[in-house]
Amino acid sequence: MLHENIKAIRKSKGLSQQELAARLNVVRQTISKWEQELLLPAYSPTTEIRC
């Protein structure tokens, strides 16, 4: 699932939710909601997110 992938990739890169949020220009709460599957990212499935 997308929410599991976001969290796994973030952790594998050694990033906190705050650090990932800063890189993606969103607030930390958005990352938390993505990881809890409370909100879906507004990025196209073809968008590559580089951390």
mmCIF entry with sequence, helices, sheets and N, C-alpha, C, O atoms, coordinates in Angstrom:
data_MODEL
# 
_entry.id   MODEL 
# 
_entity.id                         1 
_entity.type                       polymer 
_entity.pdbx_number_of_molecules   1 
# 
_entity_poly.entity_id                      1 
_entity_poly.type                           'polypeptide(L)' 
_entity_poly.nstd_linkage                   no 
_entity_poly.nstd_monomer                   no 
_entity_poly.pdbx_seq_one_letter_code       MLHENIKAIRKSKGLSQQELAARLNVVRQTISKWEQELLLPAYSPTTEIRC 
_entity_poly.pdbx_seq_one_letter_code_can   MLHENIKAIRKSKGLSQQELAARLNVVRQTISKWEQELLLPAYSPTTEIRC 
_entity_poly.pdbx_strand_id                 A 
# 
loop_
_entity_poly_seq.entity_id 
_entity_poly_seq.num 
_entity_poly_seq.mon_id 
_entity_poly_seq.hetero 
1 1  MET n 
1 2  LEU n 
1 3  HIS n 
1 4  GLU n 
1 5  ASN n 
1 6  ILE n 
1 7  LYS n 
1 8  ALA n 
1 9  ILE n 
1 10 ARG n 
1 11 LYS n 
1 12 SER n 
1 13 LYS n 
1 14 GLY n 
1 15 LEU n 
1 16 SER n 
1 17 GLN n 
1 18 GLN n 
1 19 GLU n 
1 20 LEU n 
1 21 ALA n 
1 22 ALA n 
1 23 ARG n 
1 24 LEU n 
1 25 ASN n 
1 26 VAL n 
1 27 VAL n 
1 28 ARG n 
1 29 GLN n 
1 30 THR n 
1 31 ILE n 
1 32 SER n 
1 33 LYS n 
1 34 TRP n 
1 35 GLU n 
1 36 GLN n 
1 37 GLU n 
1 38 LEU n 
1 39 LEU n 
1 40 LEU n 
1 41 PRO n 
1 42 ALA n 
1 43 TYR n 
1 44 SER n 
1 45 PRO n 
1 46 THR n 
1 47 THR n 
1 48 GLU n 
1 49 ILE n 
1 50 ARG n 
1 51 CYS n 
# 
_struct_asym.id          A 
_struct_asym.entity_id   1 
# 
loop_
_struct_conf.conf_type_id 
_struct_conf.id 
_struct_conf.pdbx_PDB_helix_id 
_struct_conf.beg_label_comp_id 
_struct_conf.beg_label_asym_id 
_struct_conf.beg_label_seq_id 
_struct_conf.pdbx_beg_PDB_ins_code 
_struct_conf.end_label_comp_id 
_struct_conf.end_label_asym_id 
_struct_conf.end_label_seq_id 
_struct_conf.pdbx_end_PDB_ins_code 
_struct_conf.beg_auth_comp_id 
_struct_conf.beg_auth_asym_id 
_struct_conf.beg_auth_seq_id 
_struct_conf.end_auth_comp_id 
_struct_conf.end_auth_asym_id 
_struct_conf.end_auth_seq_id 
_struct_conf.pdbx_PDB_helix_class 
_struct_conf.details 
_struct_conf.pdbx_PDB_helix_length 
HELX_P HELX_P1 AA1 LEU A 2  ? SER A 12 ? LEU A 2  SER A 12 1 ? 11 
HELX_P HELX_P2 AA2 GLN A 17 ? LEU A 24 ? GLN A 17 LEU A 24 1 ? 8  
HELX_P HELX_P3 AA3 ARG A 28 ? GLU A 35 ? ARG A 28 GLU A 35 1 ? 8  
# 
_struct_conf_type.id          HELX_P 
_struct_conf_type.criteria    ? 
_struct_conf_type.reference   ? 
# 
loop_
_atom_site.group_PDB 
_atom_site.id 
_atom_site.type_symbol 
_atom_site.label_atom_id 
_atom_site.label_alt_id 
_atom_site.label_comp_id 
_atom_site.label_asym_id 
_atom_site.label_entity_id 
_atom_site.label_seq_id 
_atom_site.pdbx_PDB_ins_code 
_atom_site.Cartn_x 
_atom_site.Cartn_y 
_atom_site.Cartn_z 
_atom_site.occupancy 
_atom_site.B_iso_or_equiv 
_atom_site.pdbx_formal_charge 
_atom_site.auth_seq_id 
_atom_site.auth_comp_id 
_atom_site.auth_asym_id 
_atom_site.auth_atom_id 
_atom_site.pdbx_PDB_model_num 
ATOM 1   N N  . MET A 1 1  ? 0.823  -1.181 0.000   1.00 0.00 ? 1  MET A N  1 
ATOM 2   C CA . MET A 1 1  ? 0.000  0.000  0.000   1.00 0.00 ? 1  MET A CA 1 
ATOM 3   C C  . MET A 1 1  ? 0.870  1.249  0.000   1.00 0.00 ? 1  MET A C  1 
ATOM 4   O O  . MET A 1 1  ? 2.001  1.242  0.486   1.00 0.00 ? 1  MET A O  1 
ATOM 5   N N  . LEU A 1 2  ? 0.323  2.302  -0.549  1.00 0.00 ? 2  LEU A N  1 
ATOM 6   C CA . LEU A 1 2  ? 1.077  3.544  -0.678  1.00 0.00 ? 2  LEU A CA 1 
ATOM 7   C C  . LEU A 1 2  ? 1.543  4.079  0.667   1.00 0.00 ? 2  LEU A C  1 
ATOM 8   O O  . LEU A 1 2  ? 2.691  4.504  0.795   1.00 0.00 ? 2  LEU A O  1 
ATOM 9   N N  . HIS A 1 3  ? 0.672  4.065  1.674   1.00 0.00 ? 3  HIS A N  1 
ATOM 10  C CA . HIS A 1 3  ? 1.048  4.613  2.974   1.00 0.00 ? 3  HIS A CA 1 
ATOM 11  C C  . HIS A 1 3  ? 2.220  3.853  3.591   1.00 0.00 ? 3  HIS A C  1 
ATOM 12  O O  . HIS A 1 3  ? 3.075  4.453  4.242   1.00 0.00 ? 3  HIS A O  1 
ATOM 13  N N  . GLU A 1 4  ? 2.262  2.544  3.391   1.00 0.00 ? 4  GLU A N  1 
ATOM 14  C CA . GLU A 1 4  ? 3.371  1.740  3.918   1.00 0.00 ? 4  GLU A CA 1 
ATOM 15  C C  . GLU A 1 4  ? 4.661  2.050  3.168   1.00 0.00 ? 4  GLU A C  1 
ATOM 16  O O  . GLU A 1 4  ? 5.737  2.091  3.765   1.00 0.00 ? 4  GLU A O  1 
ATOM 17  N N  . ASN A 1 5  ? 4.552  2.269  1.860   1.00 0.00 ? 5  ASN A N  1 
ATOM 18  C CA . ASN A 1 5  ? 5.731  2.591  1.060   1.00 0.00 ? 5  ASN A CA 1 
ATOM 19  C C  . ASN A 1 5  ? 6.322  3.940  1.456   1.00 0.00 ? 5  ASN A C  1 
ATOM 20  O O  . ASN A 1 5  ? 7.540  4.087  1.554   1.00 0.00 ? 5  ASN A O  1 
ATOM 21  N N  . ILE A 1 6  ? 5.458  4.916  1.680   1.00 0.00 ? 6  ILE A N  1 
ATOM 22  C CA . ILE A 1 6  ? 5.941  6.242  2.074   1.00 0.00 ? 6  ILE A CA 1 
ATOM 23  C C  . ILE A 1 6  ? 6.743  6.135  3.367   1.00 0.00 ? 6  ILE A C  1 
ATOM 24  O O  . ILE A 1 6  ? 7.846  6.672  3.467   1.00 0.00 ? 6  ILE A O  1 
ATOM 25  N N  . LYS A 1 7  ? 6.196  5.452  4.334   1.00 0.00 ? 7  LYS A N  1 
ATOM 26  C CA . LYS A 1 7  ? 6.866  5.320  5.636   1.00 0.00 ? 7  LYS A CA 1 
ATOM 27  C C  . LYS A 1 7  ? 8.159  4.522  5.506   1.00 0.00 ? 7  LYS A C  1 
ATOM 28  O O  . LYS A 1 7  ? 9.186  4.910  6.063   1.00 0.00 ? 7  LYS A O  1 
ATOM 29  N N  . ALA A 1 8  ? 8.115  3.420  4.782   1.00 0.00 ? 8  ALA A N  1 
ATOM 30  C CA . ALA A 1 8  ? 9.301  2.573  4.632   1.00 0.00 ? 8  ALA A CA 1 
ATOM 31  C C  . ALA A 1 8  ? 10.430 3.306  3.923   1.00 0.00 ? 8  ALA A C  1 
ATOM 32  O O  . ALA A 1 8  ? 11.585 3.220  4.340   1.00 0.00 ? 8  ALA A O  1 
ATOM 33  N N  . ILE A 1 9  ? 10.110 4.016  2.872   1.00 0.00 ? 9  ILE A N  1 
ATOM 34  C CA . ILE A 1 9  ? 11.137 4.749  2.130   1.00 0.00 ? 9  ILE A CA 1 
ATOM 35  C C  . ILE A 1 9  ? 11.693 5.882  2.982   1.00 0.00 ? 9  ILE A C  1 
ATOM 36  O O  . ILE A 1 9  ? 12.904 6.104  3.009   1.00 0.00 ? 9  ILE A O  1 
ATOM 37  N N  . ARG A 1 10 ? 10.805 6.607  3.683   1.00 0.00 ? 10 ARG A N  1 
ATOM 38  C CA . ARG A 1 10 ? 11.256 7.690  4.555   1.00 0.00 ? 10 ARG A CA 1 
ATOM 39  C C  . ARG A 1 10 ? 12.239 7.161  5.596   1.00 0.00 ? 10 ARG A C  1 
ATOM 40  O O  . ARG A 1 10 ? 13.292 7.757  5.828   1.00 0.00 ? 10 ARG A O  1 
ATOM 41  N N  . LYS A 1 11 ? 11.888 6.047  6.217   1.00 0.00 ? 11 LYS A N  1 
ATOM 42  C CA . LYS A 1 11 ? 12.749 5.475  7.254   1.00 0.00 ? 11 LYS A CA 1 
ATOM 43  C C  . LYS A 1 11 ? 14.052 4.938  6.668   1.00 0.00 ? 11 LYS A C  1 
ATOM 44  O O  . LYS A 1 11 ? 15.108 5.064  7.289   1.00 0.00 ? 11 LYS A O  1 
ATOM 45  N N  . SER A 1 12 ? 13.987 4.339  5.475   1.00 0.00 ? 12 SER A N  1 
ATOM 46  C CA . SER A 1 12 ? 15.208 3.808  4.859   1.00 0.00 ? 12 SER A CA 1 
ATOM 47  C C  . SER A 1 12 ? 16.187 4.916  4.499   1.00 0.00 ? 12 SER A C  1 
ATOM 48  O O  . SER A 1 12 ? 17.394 4.687  4.430   1.00 0.00 ? 12 SER A O  1 
ATOM 49  N N  . LYS A 1 13 ? 15.667 6.110  4.271   1.00 0.00 ? 13 LYS A N  1 
ATOM 50  C CA . LYS A 1 13 ? 16.513 7.271  3.968   1.00 0.00 ? 13 LYS A CA 1 
ATOM 51  C C  . LYS A 1 13 ? 16.959 7.985  5.237   1.00 0.00 ? 13 LYS A C  1 
ATOM 52  O O  . LYS A 1 13 ? 17.737 8.937  5.178   1.00 0.00 ? 13 LYS A O  1 
ATOM 53  N N  . GLY A 1 14 ? 16.465 7.527  6.387   1.00 0.00 ? 14 GLY A N  1 
ATOM 54  C CA . GLY A 1 14 ? 16.842 8.136  7.660   1.00 0.00 ? 14 GLY A CA 1 
ATOM 55  C C  . GLY A 1 14 ? 16.227 9.505  7.883   1.00 0.00 ? 14 GLY A C  1 
ATOM 56  O O  . GLY A 1 14 ? 16.803 10.342 8.579   1.00 0.00 ? 14 GLY A O  1 
ATOM 57  N N  . LEU A 1 15 ? 15.062 9.738  7.298   1.00 0.00 ? 15 LEU A N  1 
ATOM 58  C CA . LEU A 1 15 ? 14.394 11.036 7.415   1.00 0.00 ? 15 LEU A CA 1 
ATOM 59  C C  . LEU A 1 15 ? 13.285 11.002 8.451   1.00 0.00 ? 15 LEU A C  1 
ATOM 60  O O  . LEU A 1 15 ? 12.580 10.004 8.595   1.00 0.00 ? 15 LEU A O  1 
ATOM 61  N N  . SER A 1 16 ? 13.145 12.085 9.157   1.00 0.00 ? 16 SER A N  1 
ATOM 62  C CA . SER A 1 16 ? 11.993 12.242 10.047  1.00 0.00 ? 16 SER A CA 1 
ATOM 63  C C  . SER A 1 16 ? 10.811 12.718 9.192   1.00 0.00 ? 16 SER A C  1 
ATOM 64  O O  . SER A 1 16 ? 10.984 13.108 8.037   1.00 0.00 ? 16 SER A O  1 
ATOM 65  N N  . GLN A 1 17 ? 9.638  12.679 9.766   1.00 0.00 ? 17 GLN A N  1 
ATOM 66  C CA . GLN A 1 17 ? 8.482  13.207 9.056   1.00 0.00 ? 17 GLN A CA 1 
ATOM 67  C C  . GLN A 1 17 ? 8.694  14.682 8.743   1.00 0.00 ? 17 GLN A C  1 
ATOM 68  O O  . GLN A 1 17 ? 8.328  15.148 7.664   1.00 0.00 ? 17 GLN A O  1 
ATOM 69  N N  . GLN A 1 18 ? 9.282  15.417 9.680   1.00 0.00 ? 18 GLN A N  1 
ATOM 70  C CA . GLN A 1 18 ? 9.529  16.851 9.486   1.00 0.00 ? 18 GLN A CA 1 
ATOM 71  C C  . GLN A 1 18 ? 10.497 17.091 8.332   1.00 0.00 ? 18 GLN A C  1 
ATOM 72  O O  . GLN A 1 18 ? 10.286 17.994 7.522   1.00 0.00 ? 18 GLN A O  1 
ATOM 73  N N  . GLU A 1 19 ? 11.549 16.293 8.253   1.00 0.00 ? 19 GLU A N  1 
ATOM 74  C CA . GLU A 1 19 ? 12.534 16.452 7.179   1.00 0.00 ? 19 GLU A CA 1 
ATOM 75  C C  . GLU A 1 19 ? 11.926 16.143 5.815   1.00 0.00 ? 19 GLU A C  1 
ATOM 76  O O  . GLU A 1 19 ? 12.162 16.867 4.847   1.00 0.00 ? 19 GLU A O  1 
ATOM 77  N N  . LEU A 1 20 ? 11.144 15.070 5.737   1.00 0.00 ? 20 LEU A N  1 
ATOM 78  C CA . LEU A 1 20 ? 10.494 14.736 4.474   1.00 0.00 ? 20 LEU A CA 1 
ATOM 79  C C  . LEU A 1 20 ? 9.500  15.819 4.088   1.00 0.00 ? 20 LEU A C  1 
ATOM 80  O O  . LEU A 1 20 ? 9.419  16.205 2.921   1.00 0.00 ? 20 LEU A O  1 
ATOM 81  N N  . ALA A 1 21 ? 8.750  16.307 5.055   1.00 0.00 ? 21 ALA A N  1 
ATOM 82  C CA . ALA A 1 21 ? 7.784  17.375 4.786   1.00 0.00 ? 21 ALA A CA 1 
ATOM 83  C C  . ALA A 1 21 ? 8.478  18.606 4.207   1.00 0.00 ? 21 ALA A C  1 
ATOM 84  O O  . ALA A 1 21 ? 7.981  19.211 3.257   1.00 0.00 ? 21 ALA A O  1 
ATOM 85  N N  . ALA A 1 22 ? 9.613  18.974 4.771   1.00 0.00 ? 22 ALA A N  1 
ATOM 86  C CA . ALA A 1 22 ? 10.357 20.144 4.278   1.00 0.00 ? 22 ALA A CA 1 
ATOM 87  C C  . ALA A 1 22 ? 10.802 19.938 2.834   1.00 0.00 ? 22 ALA A C  1 
ATOM 88  O O  . ALA A 1 22 ? 10.743 20.860 2.020   1.00 0.00 ? 22 ALA A O  1 
ATOM 89  N N  . ARG A 1 23 ? 11.241 18.737 2.526   1.00 0.00 ? 23 ARG A N  1 
ATOM 90  C CA . ARG A 1 23 ? 11.694 18.442 1.154   1.00 0.00 ? 23 ARG A CA 1 
ATOM 91  C C  . ARG A 1 23 ? 10.551 18.476 0.150   1.00 0.00 ? 23 ARG A C  1 
ATOM 92  O O  . ARG A 1 23 ? 10.759 18.791 -1.022  1.00 0.00 ? 23 ARG A O  1 
ATOM 93  N N  . LEU A 1 24 ? 9.339  18.152 0.605   1.00 0.00 ? 24 LEU A N  1 
ATOM 94  C CA . LEU A 1 24 ? 8.189  18.098 -0.297  1.00 0.00 ? 24 LEU A CA 1 
ATOM 95  C C  . LEU A 1 24 ? 7.304  19.344 -0.203  1.00 0.00 ? 24 LEU A C  1 
ATOM 96  O O  . LEU A 1 24 ? 6.261  19.427 -0.851  1.00 0.00 ? 24 LEU A O  1 
ATOM 97  N N  . ASN A 1 25 ? 7.735  20.309 0.613   1.00 0.00 ? 25 ASN A N  1 
ATOM 98  C CA . ASN A 1 25 ? 6.979  21.550 0.799   1.00 0.00 ? 25 ASN A CA 1 
ATOM 99  C C  . ASN A 1 25 ? 5.567  21.318 1.303   1.00 0.00 ? 25 ASN A C  1 
ATOM 100 O O  . ASN A 1 25 ? 4.611  21.917 0.812   1.00 0.00 ? 25 ASN A O  1 
ATOM 101 N N  . VAL A 1 26 ? 5.451  20.441 2.286   1.00 0.00 ? 26 VAL A N  1 
ATOM 102 C CA . VAL A 1 26 ? 4.181  20.212 2.983   1.00 0.00 ? 26 VAL A CA 1 
ATOM 103 C C  . VAL A 1 26 ? 4.470  20.276 4.481   1.00 0.00 ? 26 VAL A C  1 
ATOM 104 O O  . VAL A 1 26 ? 5.630  20.299 4.892   1.00 0.00 ? 26 VAL A O  1 
ATOM 105 N N  . VAL A 1 27 ? 3.427  20.303 5.285   1.00 0.00 ? 27 VAL A N  1 
ATOM 106 C CA . VAL A 1 27 ? 3.633  20.311 6.732   1.00 0.00 ? 27 VAL A CA 1 
ATOM 107 C C  . VAL A 1 27 ? 3.785  18.880 7.244   1.00 0.00 ? 27 VAL A C  1 
ATOM 108 O O  . VAL A 1 27 ? 3.352  17.929 6.594   1.00 0.00 ? 27 VAL A O  1 
ATOM 109 N N  . ARG A 1 28 ? 4.407  18.740 8.417   1.00 0.00 ? 28 ARG A N  1 
ATOM 110 C CA . ARG A 1 28 ? 4.657  17.421 8.994   1.00 0.00 ? 28 ARG A CA 1 
ATOM 111 C C  . ARG A 1 28 ? 3.369  16.623 9.159   1.00 0.00 ? 28 ARG A C  1 
ATOM 112 O O  . ARG A 1 28 ? 3.366  15.406 8.975   1.00 0.00 ? 28 ARG A O  1 
ATOM 113 N N  . GLN A 1 29 ? 2.278  17.297 9.505   1.00 0.00 ? 29 GLN A N  1 
ATOM 114 C CA . GLN A 1 29 ? 1.004  16.615 9.713   1.00 0.00 ? 29 GLN A CA 1 
ATOM 115 C C  . GLN A 1 29 ? 0.523  15.934 8.433   1.00 0.00 ? 29 GLN A C  1 
ATOM 116 O O  . GLN A 1 29 ? -0.159 14.911 8.492   1.00 0.00 ? 29 GLN A O  1 
ATOM 117 N N  . THR A 1 30 ? 0.874  16.496 7.286   1.00 0.00 ? 30 THR A N  1 
ATOM 118 C CA . THR A 1 30 ? 0.497  15.876 6.013   1.00 0.00 ? 30 THR A CA 1 
ATOM 119 C C  . THR A 1 30 ? 1.198  14.539 5.852   1.00 0.00 ? 30 THR A C  1 
ATOM 120 O O  . THR A 1 30 ? 0.579  13.558 5.441   1.00 0.00 ? 30 THR A O  1 
ATOM 121 N N  . ILE A 1 31 ? 2.487  14.494 6.173   1.00 0.00 ? 31 ILE A N  1 
ATOM 122 C CA . ILE A 1 31 ? 3.230  13.233 6.087   1.00 0.00 ? 31 ILE A CA 1 
ATOM 123 C C  . ILE A 1 31 ? 2.603  12.206 7.028   1.00 0.00 ? 31 ILE A C  1 
ATOM 124 O O  . ILE A 1 31 ? 2.415  11.048 6.656   1.00 0.00 ? 31 ILE A O  1 
ATOM 125 N N  . SER A 1 32 ? 2.285  12.630 8.233   1.00 0.00 ? 32 SER A N  1 
ATOM 126 C CA . SER A 1 32 ? 1.657  11.737 9.208   1.00 0.00 ? 32 SER A CA 1 
ATOM 127 C C  . SER A 1 32 ? 0.345  11.181 8.667   1.00 0.00 ? 32 SER A C  1 
ATOM 128 O O  . SER A 1 32 ? 0.074  9.987  8.799   1.00 0.00 ? 32 SER A O  1 
ATOM 129 N N  . LYS A 1 33 ? -0.456 12.025 8.069   1.00 0.00 ? 33 LYS A N  1 
ATOM 130 C CA . LYS A 1 33 ? -1.742 11.575 7.523   1.00 0.00 ? 33 LYS A CA 1 
ATOM 131 C C  . LYS A 1 33 ? -1.546 10.637 6.347   1.00 0.00 ? 33 LYS A C  1 
ATOM 132 O O  . LYS A 1 33 ? -2.306 9.681  6.190   1.00 0.00 ? 33 LYS A O  1 
ATOM 133 N N  . TRP A 1 34 ? -0.543 10.890 5.520   1.00 0.00 ? 34 TRP A N  1 
ATOM 134 C CA . TRP A 1 34 ? -0.252 9.970  4.422   1.00 0.00 ? 34 TRP A CA 1 
ATOM 135 C C  . TRP A 1 34 ? 0.108  8.599  4.977   1.00 0.00 ? 34 TRP A C  1 
ATOM 136 O O  . TRP A 1 34 ? -0.378 7.576  4.493   1.00 0.00 ? 34 TRP A O  1 
ATOM 137 N N  . GLU A 1 35 ? 0.970  8.583  6.002   1.00 0.00 ? 35 GLU A N  1 
ATOM 138 C CA . GLU A 1 35 ? 1.434  7.319  6.562   1.00 0.00 ? 35 GLU A CA 1 
ATOM 139 C C  . GLU A 1 35 ? 0.332  6.565  7.305   1.00 0.00 ? 35 GLU A C  1 
ATOM 140 O O  . GLU A 1 35 ? 0.397  5.343  7.440   1.00 0.00 ? 35 GLU A O  1 
ATOM 141 N N  . GLN A 1 36 ? -0.666 7.281  7.781   1.00 0.00 ? 36 GLN A N  1 
ATOM 142 C CA . GLN A 1 36 ? -1.792 6.640  8.466   1.00 0.00 ? 36 GLN A CA 1 
ATOM 143 C C  . GLN A 1 36 ? -2.949 6.343  7.512   1.00 0.00 ? 36 GLN A C  1 
ATOM 144 O O  . GLN A 1 36 ? -3.992 5.838  7.926   1.00 0.00 ? 36 GLN A O  1 
ATOM 145 N N  . GLU A 1 37 ? -2.751 6.660  6.240   1.00 0.00 ? 37 GLU A N  1 
ATOM 146 C CA . GLU A 1 37 ? -3.755 6.466  5.193   1.00 0.00 ? 37 GLU A CA 1 
ATOM 147 C C  . GLU A 1 37 ? -5.033 7.274  5.465   1.00 0.00 ? 37 GLU A C  1 
ATOM 148 O O  . GLU A 1 37 ? -6.137 6.849  5.125   1.00 0.00 ? 37 GLU A O  1 
ATOM 149 N N  . LEU A 1 38 ? -4.855 8.444  6.085   1.00 0.00 ? 38 LEU A N  1 
ATOM 150 C CA . LEU A 1 38 ? -5.973 9.346  6.332   1.00 0.00 ? 38 LEU A CA 1 
ATOM 151 C C  . LEU A 1 38 ? -6.121 10.355 5.202   1.00 0.00 ? 38 LEU A C  1 
ATOM 152 O O  . LEU A 1 38 ? -7.148 11.021 5.072   1.00 0.00 ? 38 LEU A O  1 
ATOM 153 N N  . LEU A 1 39 ? -5.076 10.456 4.388   1.00 0.00 ? 39 LEU A N  1 
ATOM 154 C CA . LEU A 1 39 ? -5.033 11.416 3.289   1.00 0.00 ? 39 LEU A CA 1 
ATOM 155 C C  . LEU A 1 39 ? -4.130 10.840 2.214   1.00 0.00 ? 39 LEU A C  1 
ATOM 156 O O  . LEU A 1 39 ? -3.112 10.219 2.520   1.00 0.00 ? 39 LEU A O  1 
ATOM 157 N N  . LEU A 1 40 ? -4.492 11.038 0.981   1.00 0.00 ? 40 LEU A N  1 
ATOM 158 C CA . LEU A 1 40 ? -3.653 10.573 -0.122  1.00 0.00 ? 40 LEU A CA 1 
ATOM 159 C C  . LEU A 1 40 ? -2.860 11.740 -0.686  1.00 0.00 ? 40 LEU A C  1 
ATOM 160 O O  . LEU A 1 40 ? -3.366 12.861 -0.740  1.00 0.00 ? 40 LEU A O  1 
ATOM 161 N N  . PRO A 1 41 ? -1.625 11.494 -1.108  1.00 0.00 ? 41 PRO A N  1 
ATOM 162 C CA . PRO A 1 41 ? -0.831 12.567 -1.716  1.00 0.00 ? 41 PRO A CA 1 
ATOM 163 C C  . PRO A 1 41 ? -1.515 13.086 -2.977  1.00 0.00 ? 41 PRO A C  1 
ATOM 164 O O  . PRO A 1 41 ? -2.152 12.331 -3.712  1.00 0.00 ? 41 PRO A O  1 
ATOM 165 N N  . ALA A 1 42 ? -1.373 14.370 -3.210  1.00 0.00 ? 42 ALA A N  1 
ATOM 166 C CA . ALA A 1 42 ? -1.971 14.993 -4.391  1.00 0.00 ? 42 ALA A CA 1 
ATOM 167 C C  . ALA A 1 42 ? -0.996 15.001 -5.559  1.00 0.00 ? 42 ALA A C  1 
ATOM 168 O O  . ALA A 1 42 ? -1.047 15.886 -6.413  1.00 0.00 ? 42 ALA A O  1 
ATOM 169 N N  . TYR A 1 43 ? -0.119 14.023 -5.593  1.00 0.00 ? 43 TYR A N  1 
ATOM 170 C CA . TYR A 1 43 ? 0.852  13.907 -6.666  1.00 0.00 ? 43 TYR A CA 1 
ATOM 171 C C  . TYR A 1 43 ? 0.362  12.880 -7.669  1.00 0.00 ? 43 TYR A C  1 
ATOM 172 O O  . TYR A 1 43 ? -0.303 11.910 -7.306  1.00 0.00 ? 43 TYR A O  1 
ATOM 173 N N  . SER A 1 44 ? 0.694  13.100 -8.927  1.00 0.00 ? 44 SER A N  1 
ATOM 174 C CA . SER A 1 44 ? 0.354  12.149 -9.975  1.00 0.00 ? 44 SER A CA 1 
ATOM 175 C C  . SER A 1 44 ? 1.124  10.853 -9.731  1.00 0.00 ? 44 SER A C  1 
ATOM 176 O O  . SER A 1 44 ? 2.254  10.889 -9.242  1.00 0.00 ? 44 SER A O  1 
ATOM 177 N N  . PRO A 1 45 ? 0.524  9.710  -10.066 1.00 0.00 ? 45 PRO A N  1 
ATOM 178 C CA . PRO A 1 45 ? 1.242  8.430  -9.887  1.00 0.00 ? 45 PRO A CA 1 
ATOM 179 C C  . PRO A 1 45 ? 2.535  8.362  -10.690 1.00 0.00 ? 45 PRO A C  1 
ATOM 180 O O  . PRO A 1 45 ? 3.408  7.549  -10.389 1.00 0.00 ? 45 PRO A O  1 
ATOM 181 N N  . THR A 1 46 ? 2.663  9.199  -11.697 1.00 0.00 ? 46 THR A N  1 
ATOM 182 C CA . THR A 1 46 ? 3.880  9.184  -12.502 1.00 0.00 ? 46 THR A CA 1 
ATOM 183 C C  . THR A 1 46 ? 4.919  10.171 -11.993 1.00 0.00 ? 46 THR A C  1 
ATOM 184 O O  . THR A 1 46 ? 6.021  10.251 -12.536 1.00 0.00 ? 46 THR A O  1 
ATOM 185 N N  . THR A 1 47 ? 4.576  10.918 -10.960 1.00 0.00 ? 47 THR A N  1 
ATOM 186 C CA . THR A 1 47 ? 5.513  11.875 -10.380 1.00 0.00 ? 47 THR A CA 1 
ATOM 187 C C  . THR A 1 47 ? 6.558  11.151 -9.563  1.00 0.00 ? 47 THR A C  1 
ATOM 188 O O  . THR A 1 47 ? 6.227  10.327 -8.710  1.00 0.00 ? 47 THR A O  1 
ATOM 189 N N  . GLU A 1 48 ? 7.802  11.450 -9.816  1.00 0.00 ? 48 GLU A N  1 
ATOM 190 C CA . GLU A 1 48 ? 8.880  10.840 -9.051  1.00 0.00 ? 48 GLU A CA 1 
ATOM 191 C C  . GLU A 1 48 ? 9.227  11.772 -7.887  1.00 0.00 ? 48 GLU A C  1 
ATOM 192 O O  . GLU A 1 48 ? 9.496  12.956 -8.088  1.00 0.00 ? 48 GLU A O  1 
ATOM 193 N N  . ILE A 1 49 ? 9.217  11.237 -6.702  1.00 0.00 ? 49 ILE A N  1 
ATOM 194 C CA . ILE A 1 49 ? 9.574  12.019 -5.528  1.00 0.00 ? 49 ILE A CA 1 
ATOM 195 C C  . ILE A 1 49 ? 10.977 11.594 -5.114  1.00 0.00 ? 49 ILE A C  1 
ATOM 196 O O  . ILE A 1 49 ? 11.211 10.443 -4.748  1.00 0.00 ? 49 ILE A O  1 
ATOM 197 N N  . ARG A 1 50 ? 11.889 12.528 -5.179  1.00 0.00 ? 50 ARG A N  1 
ATOM 198 C CA . ARG A 1 50 ? 13.276 12.228 -4.810  1.00 0.00 ? 50 ARG A CA 1 
ATOM 199 C C  . ARG A 1 50 ? 13.556 12.785 -3.431  1.00 0.00 ? 50 ARG A C  1 
ATOM 200 O O  . ARG A 1 50 ? 13.298 13.956 -3.152  1.00 0.00 ? 50 ARG A O  1 
ATOM 201 N N  . CYS A 1 51 ? 14.084 11.940 -2.582  1.00 0.00 ? 51 CYS A N  1 
ATOM 202 C CA . CYS A 1 51 ? 14.407 12.351 -1.203  1.00 0.00 ? 51 CYS A CA 1 
ATOM 203 C C  . CYS A 1 51 ? 15.885 12.411 -1.021  1.00 0.00 ? 51 CYS A C  1 
ATOM 204 O O  . CYS A 1 51 ? 16.361 12.736 0.067   1.00 0.00 ? 51 CYS A O  1 
# 
